[in-house]
């Protein structure tokens, strides 16, 4: 099994995490909604797999390229 790391592509706030560890996700499923400059920016699963680790907490500040999730494929 391989691990896919999902990084933030914006600087802002981890507004809402919509998955949990151990949850199966399909490519394109929403993982988290970030808030930046009063806009909601969804981050989606790049591949299908299982959410192995959530590396951020709701409400936390995030920067571009921060590690958000690890998905096991």
DSSP file (Angstrom, degrees, kcal/mol; ACC not computed):
  #  RESIDUE AA STRUCTURE BP1 BP2  ACC     N-H-->O    O-->H-N    N-H-->O    O-->H-N    TCO  KAPPA ALPHA  PHI   PSI    X-CA   Y-CA   Z-CA
    1    1 A X              0   0    0      0, 0.0     2,-0.3     0, 0.0    71,-0.0   0.000 360.0 360.0 360.0 145.0    0.0    0.0    0.0
    2    2 A X        -     0   0    0      2,-0.0    71,-3.0     0, 0.0     2,-0.4  -0.733 360.0-131.6-109.1 158.6    1.1    3.5   -0.8
    3    3 A X  E     -A   72   0A   0     -2,-0.3     2,-0.5    69,-0.2    69,-0.2  -0.928  12.5-160.5-111.1 135.3    0.6    6.7    1.1
    4    4 A X  E     -A   71   0A   0     67,-3.2    67,-3.0    -2,-0.4     2,-0.5  -0.966  11.1-148.1-113.1 126.3   -0.6    9.9   -0.6
    5    5 A X  E     -A   70   0A   0     -2,-0.5     2,-0.6    65,-0.2    65,-0.2  -0.823   5.1-153.2 -97.8 130.6    0.0   13.2    1.3
    6    6 A X  E     -A   69   0A   0     63,-2.8    62,-3.3    -2,-0.5    63,-1.5  -0.910  15.9-170.1-106.1 120.5   -2.5   16.0    0.8
    7    7 A X  E     -A   67   0A   0     -2,-0.6    60,-0.2    60,-0.2     2,-0.2  -0.754  27.2-102.2-109.7 155.0   -1.0   19.5    1.3
    8    8 A X        -     0   0    0     58,-2.6    57,-3.1    55,-0.3    -1,-0.0  -0.483  20.4-164.7 -71.2 142.3   -2.8   22.8    1.6
    9    9 A X  S    S+     0   0    0     55,-0.2     2,-0.3    -2,-0.2    55,-0.2   0.266  71.6  47.7-109.6  10.6   -2.7   25.0   -1.5
   10   10 A X  S    S-     0   0    0     53,-0.2     2,-0.5    56,-0.1    56,-0.2  -0.944  76.3-122.2-140.6 163.2   -3.7   28.1    0.4
   11   11 A X  S    S+     0   0    0     -2,-0.3     2,-0.2    52,-0.2    52,-0.2  -0.944  70.4  78.3-103.5 128.2   -2.9   30.1    3.5
   12   12 A X  E    S-D   62   0B   0     50,-2.3    50,-2.7    -2,-0.5     2,-0.4  -0.828  80.3 -37.4 175.8-136.0   -5.9   30.5    5.8
   13   13 A X  E     -DE  61  35B   0     22,-2.4    22,-2.7    48,-0.3     2,-1.6  -0.961  41.4-122.6-125.9 140.0   -7.9   28.6    8.4
   14   14 A X  E     + E   0  34B   0     46,-3.0    45,-3.9    -2,-0.4    46,-0.3  -0.660  42.4 175.4 -76.0  90.7   -8.9   24.9    8.5
   15   15 A X  E     +     0   0B   0     -2,-1.6     2,-0.3    18,-0.9    19,-0.2   0.933  57.2   2.5 -72.8 -49.6  -12.6   25.8    8.7
   16   16 A X  E     - E   0  33B   0     17,-2.1    17,-2.8    -3,-0.2     2,-0.5  -0.945  55.6-153.7-148.1 121.4  -14.3   22.4    8.5
   17   17 A X  E     - E   0  32B   0     -2,-0.3    15,-0.2    15,-0.2    41,-0.1  -0.831  12.7-174.7 -90.1 125.6  -12.9   18.9    8.3
   18   18 A X        +     0   0    0     13,-2.3     2,-0.3    -2,-0.5    14,-0.2   0.346  59.7  55.0-108.8   6.0  -15.5   16.7    6.6
   19   19 A X        -     0   0    0     12,-0.7     2,-0.3     4,-0.0    12,-0.0  -0.833  67.1-142.2-128.4 169.9  -13.8   13.2    7.0
   20   20 A X    >   -     0   0    0     -2,-0.3     3,-1.9    33,-0.0    31,-0.3  -0.910  36.5 -82.4-129.9 160.4  -12.5   11.2    9.9
   21   21 A X  T 3  S+     0   0    0     -2,-0.3    31,-0.2     1,-0.3     3,-0.1  -0.357 117.1  25.4 -60.9 138.4   -9.5    8.9   10.3
   22   22 A X  T 3  S+     0   0    0     29,-3.7    -1,-0.3     1,-0.3     2,-0.2   0.290  90.7 134.0  89.7  -9.2  -10.3    5.4    9.0
   23   23 A X    <   -     0   0    0     -3,-1.9    28,-2.8    28,-0.2     2,-0.3  -0.527  56.3-125.9 -77.1 138.0  -12.9    6.7    6.6
   24   24 A X  E     -B   50   0A   0     26,-0.2     2,-0.3    -2,-0.2    26,-0.2  -0.655  31.6-172.5 -79.2 137.2  -12.8    5.4    3.0
   25   25 A X  E     -B   49   0A   0     24,-3.3    24,-2.5    -2,-0.3     2,-0.3  -0.954  15.5-139.6-130.8 151.9  -12.8    8.2    0.4
   26   26 A X    >   -     0   0    0     -2,-0.3     3,-2.6    22,-0.2    19,-0.3  -0.764  44.1 -81.1-103.8 154.0  -13.1    8.2   -3.4
   27   27 A X  T 3  S+     0   0    0     -2,-0.3    19,-0.2     1,-0.3    21,-0.1  -0.328 121.0  23.8 -52.4 129.1  -11.0   10.4   -5.7
   28   28 A X  T 3  S+     0   0    0     17,-2.9    -1,-0.3     1,-0.3    18,-0.1   0.268  86.9 138.6  94.6 -10.6  -12.6   13.8   -5.7
   29   29 A X    <   -     0   0    0     -3,-2.6    16,-2.7    16,-0.1    -1,-0.3  -0.418  61.4-107.6 -66.3 142.4  -14.3   13.5   -2.3
   30   30 A X  E     + F   0  44B   0     14,-0.2    14,-0.2     1,-0.2     3,-0.1  -0.538  39.6 173.4 -71.8 132.8  -14.1   16.6   -0.2
   31   31 A X  E     -     0   0B   0     12,-3.1   -13,-2.3     1,-0.4   -12,-0.7   0.772  62.6  -4.9-105.2 -43.1  -11.7   16.3    2.8
   32   32 A X  E     -EF  17  43B   0     11,-1.3    11,-2.6   -15,-0.2     2,-0.5  -0.989  54.5-136.4-153.2 151.4  -11.6   19.8    4.3
   33   33 A X  E     -EF  16  42B   0    -17,-2.8   -17,-2.1    -2,-0.3   -18,-0.9  -0.975  23.8-162.8-114.2 120.6  -12.9   23.2    3.6
   34   34 A X  E     -EF  14  41B   0      7,-2.9     7,-3.6    -2,-0.5     2,-0.5  -0.711   9.0-142.0 -97.3 152.2  -10.3   26.0    4.2
   35   35 A X  E     +EF  13  40B   0    -22,-2.7   -22,-2.4    -2,-0.3     2,-0.4  -0.973  27.7 162.7-117.2 126.0  -11.2   29.6    4.6
   36   36 A X  E >   - F   0  39B   0      3,-2.4     3,-1.6    -2,-0.5   -24,-0.1  -0.976  69.5  -9.0-144.4 127.6   -9.0   32.2    3.0
   37   37 A X  T 3  S-     0   0    0     -2,-0.4     3,-0.1     1,-0.3    -1,-0.1   0.882 128.0 -56.7  52.5  43.0   -9.8   35.9    2.4
   38   38 A X  T 3  S+     0   0    0      1,-0.2     2,-0.4     0, 0.0    -1,-0.3   0.672 115.2 116.6  63.9  20.6  -13.5   35.2    3.3
   39   39 A X  E <   -F   36   0B   0     -3,-1.6    -3,-2.4     2,-0.0     2,-0.5  -0.929  64.5-130.7-116.5 144.1  -13.7   32.5    0.6
   40   40 A X  E     -F   35   0B   0     -2,-0.4     2,-0.5    -5,-0.2    -5,-0.2  -0.836  24.2-170.7 -93.0 125.0  -14.3   28.7    1.2
   41   41 A X  E     -F   34   0B   0     -7,-3.6    -7,-2.9    -2,-0.5     2,-0.2  -0.941  10.0-148.5-121.1 109.9  -11.8   26.6   -0.6
   42   42 A X  E     -F   33   0B   0     -2,-0.5     2,-0.4    -9,-0.2    -9,-0.2  -0.496   2.3-154.1 -77.2 146.2  -12.4   22.8   -0.6
   43   43 A X  E     -F   32   0B   0    -11,-2.6   -12,-3.1    -2,-0.2   -11,-1.3  -0.982  18.4-161.3-114.9 131.3   -9.5   20.4   -0.7
   44   44 A X  E     -F   30   0B   0     -2,-0.4     2,-0.3   -14,-0.2   -14,-0.2  -0.727  27.6 -90.7-116.0 161.6  -10.4   17.0   -2.3
   45   45 A X        -     0   0    0    -16,-2.7   -17,-2.9   -19,-0.3   -16,-0.1  -0.537  26.5-156.0 -69.3 126.1   -8.9   13.5   -2.3
   46   46 A X  S    S+     0   0    0     -2,-0.3     2,-0.3   -19,-0.2    -1,-0.2   0.719  78.5  12.9 -75.8 -19.9   -6.4   13.1   -5.1
   47   47 A X  S    S-     0   0    0    -21,-0.1     2,-0.2   -18,-0.1   -19,-0.1  -0.955  87.9 -95.2-147.3 162.2   -6.9    9.3   -5.1
   48   48 A X        +     0   0    0     -2,-0.3     2,-0.3   -21,-0.1   -22,-0.2  -0.543  69.6  94.6 -77.5 148.3   -9.2    6.8   -3.6
   49   49 A X  E    S-B   25   0A   0    -24,-2.5   -24,-3.3    -2,-0.2     2,-0.4  -0.986  71.3 -52.9 166.1-157.4   -8.2    5.2   -0.3
   50   50 A X  E     -BC  24  72A   0     22,-2.5    22,-3.1    -2,-0.3     2,-0.8  -0.946  46.3-116.4-117.3 133.6   -8.5    5.3    3.5
   51   51 A X  E     + C   0  71A   0    -28,-2.8   -29,-3.7    -2,-0.4    20,-0.2  -0.571  36.8 176.3 -68.6 108.8   -7.8    8.4    5.6
   52   52 A X  E     +     0   0A   0     18,-2.3     2,-0.3    -2,-0.8    -1,-0.2   0.874  62.2   5.7 -83.8 -40.6   -4.9    7.2    7.6
   53   53 A X  E     - C   0  70A   0     17,-1.7    17,-2.2   -32,-0.1     2,-0.6  -0.991  53.7-148.8-150.5 136.3   -4.1   10.5    9.5
   54   54 A X  E     - C   0  69A   0     -2,-0.3    15,-0.2    15,-0.2    14,-0.1  -0.939  15.9-172.8-101.4 121.0   -5.6   13.9    9.9
   55   55 A X        +     0   0    0     13,-3.2     2,-0.3    -2,-0.6    14,-0.2   0.243  60.8  53.5-102.9  11.2   -2.7   16.3   10.5
   56   56 A X  S    S-     0   0    0     12,-0.5     2,-0.3    10,-0.0     6,-0.1  -0.974  70.1-133.8-143.8 153.8   -4.6   19.5   11.2
   57   57 A X    >   -     0   0    0     -2,-0.3     3,-2.0     4,-0.1   -43,-0.3  -0.830  37.2 -92.8-108.7 149.8   -7.4   20.5   13.6
   58   58 A X  T 3  S+     0   0    0     -2,-0.3   -43,-0.2     1,-0.3     3,-0.1  -0.337 113.3  22.5 -56.5 137.1  -10.5   22.5   12.8
   59   59 A X  T 3  S+     0   0    0    -45,-3.9    -1,-0.3     1,-0.3   -44,-0.1   0.296  92.6 132.4  88.8  -9.5   -9.9   26.2   13.4
   60   60 A X    <   -     0   0    0     -3,-2.0   -46,-3.0   -46,-0.3    -1,-0.3  -0.424  62.7-110.7 -75.6 149.4   -6.1   25.9   13.1
   61   61 A X  E     -D   13   0B   0    -48,-0.2     2,-0.3    -2,-0.1   -48,-0.3  -0.607  37.7-166.2 -74.5 137.8   -4.2   28.3   10.9
   62   62 A X  E     -D   12   0B   0    -50,-2.7   -50,-2.3    -2,-0.3     2,-0.3  -0.936   7.2-153.6-126.4 151.6   -2.7   26.7    7.8
   63   63 A X    >   -     0   0    0     -2,-0.3     3,-2.3   -52,-0.2   -55,-0.3  -0.831  40.7 -76.7-118.3 159.3   -0.1   27.8    5.4
   64   64 A X  T 3  S+     0   0    0     -2,-0.3   -55,-0.2     1,-0.3   -53,-0.1  -0.325 119.3  16.4 -54.6 132.3    0.5   26.9    1.7
   65   65 A X  T 3  S+     0   0    0    -57,-3.1    -1,-0.3     1,-0.3   -56,-0.1   0.431  86.5 146.6  80.0   4.5    2.0   23.4    1.5
   66   66 A X    <   -     0   0    0     -3,-2.3   -58,-2.6   -56,-0.2     2,-0.4  -0.448  57.9-107.8 -64.4 143.6    1.2   22.4    5.1
   67   67 A X  E     +A    7   0A   0    -60,-0.2   -60,-0.2     1,-0.2     3,-0.1  -0.631  45.4 167.4 -74.7 125.4    0.5   18.6    5.4
   68   68 A X  E     +     0   0A   0    -62,-3.3   -13,-3.2    -2,-0.4   -12,-0.5   0.803  57.2   3.2-105.9 -45.2   -3.3   18.2    6.0
   69   69 A X  E     -AC   6  54A   0    -63,-1.5   -63,-2.8   -15,-0.2     2,-0.5  -0.963  48.9-145.9-143.4 155.1   -4.0   14.4    5.5
   70   70 A X  E     -AC   5  53A   0    -17,-2.2   -18,-2.3    -2,-0.3   -17,-1.7  -0.998  21.6-166.1-120.5 125.6   -2.3   11.1    4.7
   71   71 A X  E     -AC   4  51A   0    -67,-3.0   -67,-3.2    -2,-0.5     2,-0.6  -0.939  12.2-143.9-113.4 130.5   -4.4    8.8    2.6
   72   72 A X  E      AC   3  50A   0    -22,-3.1   -22,-2.5    -2,-0.5   -69,-0.2  -0.833 360.0 360.0 -94.1 124.2   -3.5    5.1    2.3
   73   73 A X              0   0    0    -71,-3.0   -70,-0.1    -2,-0.6    -1,-0.1   0.415 360.0 360.0-105.2 360.0   -4.2    3.8   -1.2
